Amino acid sequence: MLHGKIIISTRPTMEQDSLQEGLLKNHATVLDFPMIKTEMANISDSEKQILMQTHFDWIIFTSINGVKHFFNYIQTHLKSELSYHPKFAAIGQKTADYIKQNGFNVHFISKKGYSSDFLCELQNGIIQKNEKILLPLGNLAPSKSRYFSTLYSM
């Protein structure tokens, strides 16, 4: 029981926060004090063209925020939906669930929650040579994720 305990959450405000829900169920007082805010990145004209003209074999997401901003961008800025059927991969079940909420099947879910582990899993026969991969990343993504995107980029 956490009765009488005060927990300060520095996580970004989320629609559904299972951690906060669990703390509240155990009678903790939770104070929201988000230290970061996520928002959609600016996409260059050349990146827009790539999104519109390239059929990717895989779209890989490392977070729920990536899924949310990607599909929001596709629908609001490109005024379309994906007209082809890429495979989707995700780090973690919650990210996979969010992809499913957007109407897509998830073909691979990482067993672990770190991008370095994810990279190792994908290199073990999941991703095939010459497949086109889209890895939407935030500009604060760890360098290992950036290495992955250059290793498998078009």
C-alpha atoms as an extended CHARMM CRD file, in Angstrom:
* protein
*
       154  EXT
         1         1  MET       CA              0.0000000000        0.0000000000        0.0000000000  PROA      1               0.0000000000
         2         2  LEU       CA              1.1860000000        3.4670000000       -0.8190000000  PROA      2               0.0000000000
         3         3  HSD       CA             -1.2880000000        5.3050000000        1.4010000000  PROA      3               0.0000000000
         4         4  GLY       CA              0.1800000000        8.6390000000        2.4550000000  PROA      4               0.0000000000
         5         5  LYS       CA              2.9660000000        8.5260000000       -0.1660000000  PROA      5               0.0000000000
         6         6  ILE       CA              3.3250000000       11.3710000000       -2.6330000000  PROA      6               0.0000000000
         7         7  ILE       CA              4.7380000000       10.4790000000       -6.0400000000  PROA      7               0.0000000000
         8         8  ILE       CA              5.8450000000       13.2040000000       -8.4490000000  PROA      8               0.0000000000
         9         9  SER       CA              5.5030000000       12.0520000000      -12.0440000000  PROA      9               0.0000000000
        10        10  THR       CA              7.8570000000       13.7890000000      -14.4900000000  PROA      10              0.0000000000
        11        11  ARG       CA              6.5750000000       11.7850000000      -17.4540000000  PROA      11              0.0000000000
        12        12  PRO       CA              4.7760000000       13.5600000000      -20.2990000000  PROA      12              0.0000000000
        13        13  THR       CA              1.0280000000       13.7820000000      -19.8420000000  PROA      13              0.0000000000
        14        14  MET       CA             -0.5780000000       10.8080000000      -21.5650000000  PROA      14              0.0000000000
        15        15  GLU       CA             -4.1810000000        9.9140000000      -22.3490000000  PROA      15              0.0000000000
        16        16  GLN       CA             -3.8430000000        6.5680000000      -20.5890000000  PROA      16              0.0000000000
        17        17  ASP       CA             -1.0720000000        6.1860000000      -18.0460000000  PROA      17              0.0000000000
        18        18  SER       CA             -1.0120000000        2.7060000000      -16.5430000000  PROA      18              0.0000000000
        19        19  LEU       CA              1.7620000000        3.6590000000      -14.1170000000  PROA      19              0.0000000000
        20        20  GLN       CA             -0.2770000000        6.5170000000      -12.6940000000  PROA      20              0.0000000000
        21        21  GLU       CA             -3.4000000000        4.3430000000      -12.5810000000  PROA      21              0.0000000000
        22        22  GLY       CA             -1.5120000000        1.6830000000      -10.6150000000  PROA      22              0.0000000000
        23        23  LEU       CA             -0.1840000000        4.2210000000       -8.1440000000  PROA      23              0.0000000000
        24        24  LEU       CA             -3.6500000000        5.6950000000       -7.6030000000  PROA      24              0.0000000000
        25        25  LYS       CA             -5.1740000000        2.2270000000       -7.1110000000  PROA      25              0.0000000000
        26        26  ASN       CA             -2.6120000000        1.6830000000       -4.3600000000  PROA      26              0.0000000000
        27        27  HSD       CA             -3.7140000000        4.9200000000       -2.6800000000  PROA      27              0.0000000000
        28        28  ALA       CA             -0.6950000000        7.0850000000       -3.5430000000  PROA      28              0.0000000000
        29        29  THR       CA             -1.0830000000       10.7680000000       -4.2480000000  PROA      29              0.0000000000
        30        30  VAL       CA              0.3030000000       11.4680000000       -7.7370000000  PROA      30              0.0000000000
        31        31  LEU       CA              1.4170000000       14.9460000000       -8.7270000000  PROA      31              0.0000000000
        32        32  ASP       CA              1.9430000000       15.5400000000      -12.4460000000  PROA      32              0.0000000000
        33        33  PHE       CA              5.0340000000       17.5770000000      -13.2040000000  PROA      33              0.0000000000
        34        34  PRO       CA              5.9090000000       16.7160000000      -16.8350000000  PROA      34              0.0000000000
        35        35  MET       CA              9.4850000000       17.5720000000      -17.7690000000  PROA      35              0.0000000000
        36        36  ILE       CA              9.1310000000       17.0380000000      -21.5180000000  PROA      36              0.0000000000
        37        37  LYS       CA              6.4640000000       17.6100000000      -24.1140000000  PROA      37              0.0000000000
        38        38  THR       CA              6.2060000000       15.7070000000      -27.3620000000  PROA      38              0.0000000000
        39        39  GLU       CA              4.9410000000       17.2950000000      -30.5230000000  PROA      39              0.0000000000
        40        40  MET       CA              5.0400000000       16.5330000000      -34.1970000000  PROA      40              0.0000000000
        41        41  ALA       CA              8.3340000000       17.3780000000      -35.8850000000  PROA      41              0.0000000000
        42        42  ASN       CA              8.5710000000       19.6070000000      -38.9050000000  PROA      42              0.0000000000
        43        43  ILE       CA              8.8820000000       17.5120000000      -42.0410000000  PROA      43              0.0000000000
        44        44  SER       CA             10.8880000000       18.8230000000      -44.9820000000  PROA      44              0.0000000000
        45        45  ASP       CA              9.5130000000       18.8440000000      -48.5210000000  PROA      45              0.0000000000
        46        46  SER       CA             11.9100000000       16.0770000000      -49.5310000000  PROA      46              0.0000000000
        47        47  GLU       CA             10.7570000000       13.9500000000      -46.5690000000  PROA      47              0.0000000000
        48        48  LYS       CA              7.1380000000       14.5400000000      -47.6030000000  PROA      48              0.0000000000
        49        49  GLN       CA              7.9550000000       13.3070000000      -51.1070000000  PROA      49              0.0000000000
        50        50  ILE       CA              9.6020000000       10.1780000000      -49.7110000000  PROA      50              0.0000000000
        51        51  LEU       CA              6.5420000000        9.4650000000      -47.5480000000  PROA      51              0.0000000000
        52        52  MET       CA              4.1980000000        9.9460000000      -50.4920000000  PROA      52              0.0000000000
        53        53  GLN       CA              6.1920000000        8.0650000000      -53.1210000000  PROA      53              0.0000000000
        54        54  THR       CA              7.9310000000        5.2310000000      -51.3010000000  PROA      54              0.0000000000
        55        55  HSD       CA              6.3050000000        1.9550000000      -50.4030000000  PROA      55              0.0000000000
        56        56  PHE       CA              8.1670000000        0.7590000000      -47.3440000000  PROA      56              0.0000000000
        57        57  ASP       CA              8.4050000000       -2.9450000000      -46.5360000000  PROA      57              0.0000000000
        58        58  TRP       CA              8.5530000000       -2.1620000000      -42.8100000000  PROA      58              0.0000000000
        59        59  ILE       CA              7.5330000000        0.7290000000      -40.5960000000  PROA      59              0.0000000000
        60        60  ILE       CA              9.1670000000        0.4270000000      -37.2050000000  PROA      60              0.0000000000
        61        61  PHE       CA              8.0180000000        2.2840000000      -34.1120000000  PROA      61              0.0000000000
        62        62  THR       CA              9.9040000000        2.6970000000      -30.8640000000  PROA      62              0.0000000000
        63        63  SER       CA              7.1490000000        4.4830000000      -28.9220000000  PROA      63              0.0000000000
        64        64  ILE       CA              3.4580000000        5.2730000000      -28.6930000000  PROA      64              0.0000000000
        65        65  ASN       CA              4.2680000000        8.9160000000      -29.3860000000  PROA      65              0.0000000000
        66        66  GLY       CA              5.9200000000        7.9300000000      -32.6630000000  PROA      66              0.0000000000
        67        67  VAL       CA              2.8170000000        6.0050000000      -33.7160000000  PROA      67              0.0000000000
        68        68  LYS       CA              0.4900000000        8.8320000000      -32.7120000000  PROA      68              0.0000000000
        69        69  HSD       CA              2.4220000000       11.5620000000      -34.5210000000  PROA      69              0.0000000000
        70        70  PHE       CA              3.0950000000        9.4440000000      -37.6140000000  PROA      70              0.0000000000
        71        71  PHE       CA             -0.5320000000        8.5490000000      -38.2670000000  PROA      71              0.0000000000
        72        72  ASN       CA             -1.6930000000       12.0510000000      -37.3640000000  PROA      72              0.0000000000
        73        73  TYR       CA              0.7790000000       13.4820000000      -39.8800000000  PROA      73              0.0000000000
        74        74  ILE       CA             -0.2420000000       11.0800000000      -42.6410000000  PROA      74              0.0000000000
        75        75  GLN       CA             -3.9260000000       11.8960000000      -42.1990000000  PROA      75              0.0000000000
        76        76  THR       CA             -3.7460000000       15.6590000000      -41.6310000000  PROA      76              0.0000000000
        77        77  HSD       CA             -0.8250000000       16.7950000000      -43.7730000000  PROA      77              0.0000000000
        78        78  LEU       CA             -0.7390000000       14.2730000000      -46.5840000000  PROA      78              0.0000000000
        79        79  LYS       CA             -4.5400000000       14.0090000000      -46.5530000000  PROA      79              0.0000000000
        80        80  SER       CA             -4.3180000000       10.2850000000      -47.1150000000  PROA      80              0.0000000000
        81        81  GLU       CA             -3.8680000000        6.9260000000      -45.5200000000  PROA      81              0.0000000000
        82        82  LEU       CA             -1.3020000000        4.3040000000      -46.3400000000  PROA      82              0.0000000000
        83        83  SER       CA             -2.3390000000        2.9250000000      -49.7270000000  PROA      83              0.0000000000
        84        84  TYR       CA             -0.1320000000       -0.1400000000      -49.3850000000  PROA      84              0.0000000000
        85        85  HSD       CA              0.4220000000       -2.7400000000      -46.6680000000  PROA      85              0.0000000000
        86        86  PRO       CA              3.8010000000       -2.5340000000      -44.9640000000  PROA      86              0.0000000000
        87        87  LYS       CA              4.7670000000       -4.7790000000      -42.0910000000  PROA      87              0.0000000000
        88        88  PHE       CA              4.8740000000       -3.0870000000      -38.7210000000  PROA      88              0.0000000000
        89        89  ALA       CA              7.2840000000       -3.6650000000      -35.8550000000  PROA      89              0.0000000000
        90        90  ALA       CA              7.1620000000       -2.1880000000      -32.3640000000  PROA      90              0.0000000000
        91        91  ILE       CA              9.1310000000       -1.9980000000      -29.1650000000  PROA      91              0.0000000000
        92        92  GLY       CA              6.7360000000       -3.3080000000      -26.5480000000  PROA      92              0.0000000000
        93        93  GLN       CA              3.1450000000       -4.4330000000      -26.4180000000  PROA      93              0.0000000000
        94        94  LYS       CA              1.7050000000       -0.9640000000      -25.6900000000  PROA      94              0.0000000000
        95        95  THR       CA              3.2590000000        0.4780000000      -28.8340000000  PROA      95              0.0000000000
        96        96  ALA       CA              1.9810000000       -2.5320000000      -30.7990000000  PROA      96              0.0000000000
        97        97  ASP       CA             -1.5040000000       -2.0400000000      -29.3490000000  PROA      97              0.0000000000
        98        98  TYR       CA             -1.4870000000        1.5830000000      -30.4810000000  PROA      98              0.0000000000
        99        99  ILE       CA             -0.5460000000        0.5240000000      -34.0200000000  PROA      99              0.0000000000
       100       100  LYS       CA             -3.4890000000       -1.9280000000      -33.9420000000  PROA      100             0.0000000000
       101       101  GLN       CA             -5.8080000000        0.8780000000      -32.8000000000  PROA      101             0.0000000000
       102       102  ASN       CA             -4.8760000000        2.6130000000      -36.0630000000  PROA      102             0.0000000000
       103       103  GLY       CA             -6.1000000000       -0.4050000000      -38.0170000000  PROA      103             0.0000000000
       104       104  PHE       CA             -2.8670000000       -2.2430000000      -38.7800000000  PROA      104             0.0000000000
       105       105  ASN       CA             -1.4660000000       -5.6470000000      -37.8790000000  PROA      105             0.0000000000
       106       106  VAL       CA              1.8400000000       -5.8050000000      -36.0570000000  PROA      106             0.0000000000
       107       107  HSD       CA              4.2580000000       -8.3450000000      -37.5040000000  PROA      107             0.0000000000
       108       108  PHE       CA              6.9760000000       -8.1350000000      -34.8760000000  PROA      108             0.0000000000
       109       109  ILE       CA              7.0130000000       -7.0200000000      -31.2400000000  PROA      109             0.0000000000
       110       110  SER       CA             10.3320000000       -6.6990000000      -29.4630000000  PROA      110             0.0000000000
       111       111  LYS       CA             10.7020000000       -8.8700000000      -26.3980000000  PROA      111             0.0000000000
       112       112  LYS       CA             12.7060000000       -6.1680000000      -24.6410000000  PROA      112             0.0000000000
       113       113  GLY       CA             12.2100000000       -2.4270000000      -24.2910000000  PROA      113             0.0000000000
       114       114  TYR       CA             15.5330000000       -1.0280000000      -25.4870000000  PROA      114             0.0000000000
       115       115  SER       CA             16.4530000000       -0.0260000000      -29.0260000000  PROA      115             0.0000000000
       116       116  SER       CA             19.7740000000       -1.9090000000      -28.8870000000  PROA      116             0.0000000000
       117       117  ASP       CA             17.9320000000       -5.1720000000      -28.0850000000  PROA      117             0.0000000000
       118       118  PHE       CA             15.3450000000       -4.3720000000      -30.7480000000  PROA      118             0.0000000000
       119       119  LEU       CA             18.1180000000       -3.9130000000      -33.3160000000  PROA      119             0.0000000000
       120       120  CYS       CA             19.6270000000       -7.3050000000      -32.4510000000  PROA      120             0.0000000000
       121       121  GLU       CA             16.2390000000       -9.0240000000      -32.7270000000  PROA      121             0.0000000000
       122       122  LEU       CA             15.4980000000       -7.4490000000      -36.1110000000  PROA      122             0.0000000000
       123       123  GLN       CA             18.9210000000       -8.3850000000      -37.4730000000  PROA      123             0.0000000000
       124       124  ASN       CA             18.2760000000      -12.0540000000      -36.6490000000  PROA      124             0.0000000000
       125       125  GLY       CA             16.2400000000      -12.8780000000      -39.7460000000  PROA      125             0.0000000000
       126       126  ILE       CA             13.2510000000      -10.5480000000      -39.2810000000  PROA      126             0.0000000000
       127       127  ILE       CA             14.3590000000       -7.8300000000      -41.6920000000  PROA      127             0.0000000000
       128       128  GLN       CA             15.6480000000       -9.0840000000      -45.0400000000  PROA      128             0.0000000000
       129       129  LYS       CA             18.3900000000       -7.4940000000      -47.0940000000  PROA      129             0.0000000000
       130       130  ASN       CA             17.1900000000       -4.7370000000      -49.4610000000  PROA      130             0.0000000000
       131       131  GLU       CA             13.8590000000       -4.2130000000      -47.6790000000  PROA      131             0.0000000000
       132       132  LYS       CA             12.8330000000       -0.5730000000      -47.4210000000  PROA      132             0.0000000000
       133       133  ILE       CA             12.3980000000        0.5220000000      -43.8330000000  PROA      133             0.0000000000
       134       134  LEU       CA             10.8810000000        3.6250000000      -42.3140000000  PROA      134             0.0000000000
       135       135  LEU       CA             11.9360000000        4.3310000000      -38.7340000000  PROA      135             0.0000000000
       136       136  PRO       CA             10.1560000000        7.4640000000      -37.5020000000  PROA      136             0.0000000000
       137       137  LEU       CA             12.3070000000        8.9040000000      -34.7080000000  PROA      137             0.0000000000
       138       138  GLY       CA             12.1890000000       11.9680000000      -32.5480000000  PROA      138             0.0000000000
       139       139  ASN       CA             15.1130000000       14.3410000000      -32.6330000000  PROA      139             0.0000000000
       140       140  LEU       CA             16.0910000000       13.2340000000      -29.1050000000  PROA      140             0.0000000000
       141       141  ALA       CA             16.2940000000        9.5320000000      -30.0170000000  PROA      141             0.0000000000
       142       142  PRO       CA             19.3790000000        7.7160000000      -28.6940000000  PROA      142             0.0000000000
       143       143  SER       CA             22.3400000000        7.3410000000      -31.0300000000  PROA      143             0.0000000000
       144       144  LYS       CA             21.8360000000        3.5550000000      -31.3000000000  PROA      144             0.0000000000
       145       145  SER       CA             18.4420000000        4.1760000000      -32.8970000000  PROA      145             0.0000000000
       146       146  ARG       CA             20.0490000000        6.6260000000      -35.2990000000  PROA      146             0.0000000000
       147       147  TYR       CA             22.6930000000        4.0080000000      -36.1430000000  PROA      147             0.0000000000
       148       148  PHE       CA             19.8960000000        1.5510000000      -36.9190000000  PROA      148             0.0000000000
       149       149  SER       CA             18.1960000000        4.0140000000      -39.2560000000  PROA      149             0.0000000000
       150       150  THR       CA             21.3980000000        4.5880000000      -41.2360000000  PROA      150             0.0000000000
       151       151  LEU       CA             22.2660000000        0.8930000000      -41.2790000000  PROA      151             0.0000000000
       152       152  TYR       CA             18.9350000000        0.0040000000      -42.8720000000  PROA      152             0.0000000000
       153       153  SER       CA             18.1140000000        3.2090000000      -44.7470000000  PROA      153             0.0000000000
       154       154  MET       CA             17.3020000000        3.3290000000      -48.4380000000  PROA      154             0.0000000000
